[in-house]
Amino acid sequence: MTARTGKRILTAAAILVALTGGIGLSTHLWRRWQVEPLPPLRSVMPAAVFPTEDAAMELRPPEGVLVTAVDSFADEVFAYLMFAHYRGLPALASSEVFLTYRPGVPDEPYVVLVSLGPHEIAAGAQAAALHISDLAKSVHWWLATKPRLRSFRQQTQLFASAYNLPVRRRLENLSPAELHTLLRRFIRYKSLTDPRIRKRLDPTPEALSPDQAHHIAADILAVAEFYRLPLEFFLGIGAMENNYMNVRGDREHSVWKRRADKGDLVLERRRGRVRVLNDSAGVWQITRETLRWAHKEYLKDNRDYSRLPEHLRPPRELDLDNLNPEFLTTYAGLILRDLLDRFQGDVALAVGAYNGGPGRPNFKYEAGVRRVAVHARNLLERIATLNGASAVDILWMTP
């Protein structure tokens, strides 16, 4: 258990103890482990009736729902992407998710809220669970009255309407600058929502920073244009392989070959053959043996590589142990282009062969890439329909 997880569990324990009356134990926990203090709560008591001589006096709590903020954002498009992600999570299937706007807040005016229901104990437990599972940045909730809930629902509907307008601009008709702006957001969104990060699966990748997403988006666009690749499928391969993050894969995969090459890790020798490690590298999960093949094809290729940015041009000598990750985008583009040519432009066969090899295209893999490709195209074209304008400015005037 990490220190961060332990702190969150203790925070959740302190919340439940305080809500059920365990004041002495919660004070002990605070003094010993310095658990963060609880946010102020509004009591939501059940209605009570007190009879009098003349009439019954009824006391009711304010009507509404307890809500918590799971995240806030400066960028409207990115806020909508993350809102759509939260809304589709099984953990929030029974909760209402809102995308709201706070006028006058300069830093992060877009906030994703989640309803927790009207009961404090259940709301506190859910808020703590969201925080522990990295779905919420903090444990804090408050009462949203009925008028506030109506406002949250109206704002959410306005955003959903703005980003689901009929498509008027295709990816093929967008300028390079517009494509880059859309891609960098999509790429970072995919990395941030990678389930390995939230579930802390080994090896846990590190989500891309805005600057990293900016550079990877530019590289993908440059390579896709250079090799004349179907952009959405190239995006889909990057998402399927590693969600654009640089993590080694297939760490136990090996192959038999006649002799070991420079840099090979030999695992076994038998009858004049060797079994060597054949793990995968980087964003595109290209194995060591496939990289060797791709590099040979690169050296024979007669395309004008001066048209590619210098940092995307591999050197003449291949060093698998000190390979610039940016070169992998070029190798991935070259591999996909070769497969498209080999299968006479059949995208399904080419994408399936990217994973399974030309002799055994993996159509299950191709179906996954196609789902991402279709999703990316639909999403980016709907966003492009706004022509870079803000839904806030289009759909309502802020004070």
N, C-alpha and C positions, 0 to 999 in steps of 0.2 A: 504494500500500500504506500502510495506517495504521500508526502507531507501535505500536498494540495488537496488530495482526496480525503485524507484524515481530517483536515480542517473543515471541509464541507460536511462530512458526516457528523462531526461534533456540533457544527452550526445547526444541522437538522435536528439533532438530539435536543439541543437547548431550546429550539422552537417548540417541539412537542412537549417537553417537560414544563415549560412556562405555560402553555395553553391548557394543560391538564392539572395545574396547580402545584407542581413540584418546585416551589420557589427555592427551598433550601439546596436541593441538588443543583439547580441551574446556577445559583450563586457560587457553589463550590466549583463547578466547571469553569465559570468565568475567572475565578481567582487562580485556578491551577493552570488552565490552558489559554486564557485570554481570548475566549471566543468573542467574535464581534457582537456588539449589542444588537438586540432586536429592533427593527423599525417600529415606530408607534403604530398601534392597531386601533381601528375603530370597532367597537363592539357591535355585533349584529345580533341582538337578543331577540328571542321569539316574542311575539305580541303577548301582552298580559292584560287582563281585565280586572279592575278593582271596583267592586260594587259599593255604592254610596246610598244614602237615603233617597236621593232624587233620581239618580241615573248611574249608569255604569260608565266609568272613565276608562277609556282604552288607550294604552300606550303602545305605539308601534315603532320599530326602528326605521331609519330611512330605507326606502326601497331601492334596490340595485343589486349589483354583482361585484364581488371582489375580483380585481384584475392585477396582473403583474406585467412589467415591461421586460421582455426577453432580450431585446437589443435595440440600439438606436444607430442611425446612419446619417452621414452628410450628403450622400449621393442618392438622388431619388430613384434612378433606374436600379441601382444595386439594392436599395431598400425594397423595391418591388420584387426583385429576384429572391431575396431572402424571405420575404413575406410568403411568397408562393411555396418556398421550401418548407417553412414552418407549418403552413396550412396542410401540407401533404404528409406530415410525419404521423406514424401510427400512435406515438405517445401523446399527440394532441388531437386525436380523432374525435374525442368527445368534448373538446373545448372549442370555443369560438375564438378565432384569431383575427386581429384588427391591424390594419396599417393606417396610422394616424400622422397628422402634421401639426407641429407646434410653431405657429407664427411668432416671430420675434426671438427664436432660439437660433443663433448664428452657426453653432458648431455642428450639431446633429439633430436637426429638426424633425426627421422622420423616425417614428417609433413603432415597433411591432409589439402589440399587447396581446395577452392571452387571458381569457376569462377563467376564473377559478371556482365559480359558484358562490352561493350566498353564505356558506358556513365556514367560520374561521378555522376550526381545527382541520377540516378537509382541505381548505385553501392553503393553510400553512404547510401541511404535509406535501401538497402538490408543488408549491413554490420551492420548497427545499429539494424535492426530487428533481425538478427541472434544473436547479442550480448544480446539484451533484453530478447530473448527467451532461453538464456543459451546454444545456439548451437555454439557460438564462445566466446573465452575468452576475446577478446578485439575488439575495433573498429579500424581497420587499414587495408588499402588496397594499392595496388601498381600495376603498369602496368607490365604485363608479355608480352614480345615481342614474335613474332612468333617462333623464335628459342627456347626460354624458354618454350613456350607451347609445342613444339615438344618434348622437354626433359621431361617435366612433364608427357606427355602421354606415352612416352616410359617407363619411370620408373613405372608408374601405371600398364601398361600392363605386365611388368616383374614380379611385385609382384603378380598380379592376376594369372599369369601363374604358378608361383611357388607354390601358395597355392590352386591350382586346378589341381594338378597332379593326375594321376590315383592312387587310393588307393592301397597301398602295405602292410599296416600293420593294422590289426584289433585291436580294443580295448582289446579284450581278450588276445592278444599276447604281450601287452605292460607290462613293469615292473611296480611295484607299484610306483617307483620314477617318471617314465615317465608319468603315469596316473595322479599323483598328480600335476606335473608341468602343464599339460594341463588343468586339472580341475580348479585349482586356477585362471588361466587366464579367463576361460569361466565363472566362477562364478562371478568374479569381473566385467567382461564385462556386464553380465546380470543385475547386480545391478546398475551399472552406467547408463545404458540405460533404466531403469525403467521409464515409462512416468509420474509416480506420482511425481518424483523428478523435472523434467523439468517444469511440469504444476503446481507444488506446490499444489497438491491435499492433503486435510486433511484426515488422518494424513500423513504428508510427511515423508517418510522413509529417513534414512541417508545411503548413498551409502557406500559399504564396503571398508575399507582400504585394501591395499595389505596384511597386516598381518592378518586381519580378514578373507579374502578370503583364505589365506594359511591354517588357522586352520579349517575352515568349509570344505574345500576340503578334508583335512586329515580325518575329522570325517565322512564324507559321504562315503569315500572309506572304512574305517574301519567297519562301520555298514553294508554297502552293502556286503562286504566279509563275515562278521559274520553271517548274515541272508541269504546269498546266493540269493541276489536280482539282478534283471536285472538293471545294473548300469544306463543305459541311461534313463530308466523309473523312477528310483528313482531321478535322476537329473531333469527329466521333472516335477515331482510332486513339488520339491522344487522351480522350476522356476514358475510354475503355481500359487502356493500358495502365495509366497511373494518375488520372485526373491532373495531368500536366506537372506533376511533382517529380523530383529527381530522387527516386528510391530504387535500389537494386531489387531484382526479383528472381524467381526460379533459382534460389541459392543452393538447391540440392540437385538441380538438373545437370545431367552429364551425357556425353556422347562418346562412342568408340571411334577411333580413327587409326590410320596406319602408323602415323608418327606424331609426336608432340611438336608443336610450333613454339616459337619464342613467346614466353609469357604464360604458357599453359600450366595449369595446376594438375599434375598427373595423379589420379586417384587409384589406378590399377593398371597392371601390365599382364597380358595374357596372349600367348601364341603369336607373338610378333605384332600385337596391336596394343594401343593404350586407351584407357578411359580417362577423359579429362573433364574438368568442371566446365559447364556451358551456361553460366548464369546470365541474366539479362541486365541491361544497363539503362538507367535514366527514364526520361519521360516516355519514350517510345518502346521500352522493354525489348531492345534488340539483343539477341544472344551474341556471344563472342564469335561463334562460327559464322553467323549471318553477317556480323560486322566485317569479318575478313572478306567474305564474298562481296559485300557492298563496296568495300574499299577498292577491290580489284575492278569492279564495274565503273567506279568513279574515275580510276586512273585511265580507263579505256574510253570514257565518255568524251565525245567531241563537242558538247555544248559549251557555250561561252560563259564560264563560271565567273568571269569578271563582272557579270551582271548581278551576281549575288553580293551582299555585304561581306566584307573581308572576314568578319568573325564567323561566318557560316561556311567558309571554304576550308575543308580539311587539308592538312599537309600531305606531302607525297608519302611520308613514312607514317605507318599506323602504329601508335603506341596504345595498346589496350589498357594499360595500367595508369596512364596519365592522359585520358581522353577528355578533351573539352566537351562538356555536356551539350553545348550549342551545336557542335558538329553532328550530333545524333539527329537533330531535326532535318539536316540535309540528307543524311543517310536514309532516314525514314521516308522522305520524299522521293528519293531515288528508287528505293525498294518498291513503293506503291506505284510509281510511274512504270517501272519494269513489268510489274504484274498486270497493270492495265494494258500495256502493249502486248504482253504474252496472251492475254485473254480477249484481245480485240475490243477493248473498251468495256467489257462486262464488269461493272463495278462490284456486283455481288461476289463473283468468283475472285476478283482481285483482292477485295477486303477479306474474304474468307481465307485466301492463301497467305495473307499477311501474317495470320496466326498459325494456320495449319500447314503451310507450305504448298507449293504449286500442285503437288500430287494428291494432297488431301485437304482441300479447302474446308475450313471450319465454319459451317453455316450457322451454328449457334452463336459463334462469335460475331459473324456478319450481321445477324439479327440484332444483337446488342448494339453494335456500331450504328446500324441503321436507325434504331430508336433514338439514339443520341443525336444523330445527324438531322432527323426530321424535327426533333424537339428544338435543336439549336436554330435551324432555319426558321421555323414558325415563330419562335420567341424573338429572334433578332429582327425579323422582318416586321413584326408587330411593334417592337420598340422603335424601329426606323420610321414607322409611319408618323410619329410625332415630330420628325425632323429636328431632333435635339431640343425641342421645347419641353418645359416642365408641365406635368399634369396639373400641378397647383395653379400655375398661371393661366392654363387653358380653361379649367373647369370651375374654379371659383377664385374670387378676389380675396386676398388675405388683408386683414386690417393693418 
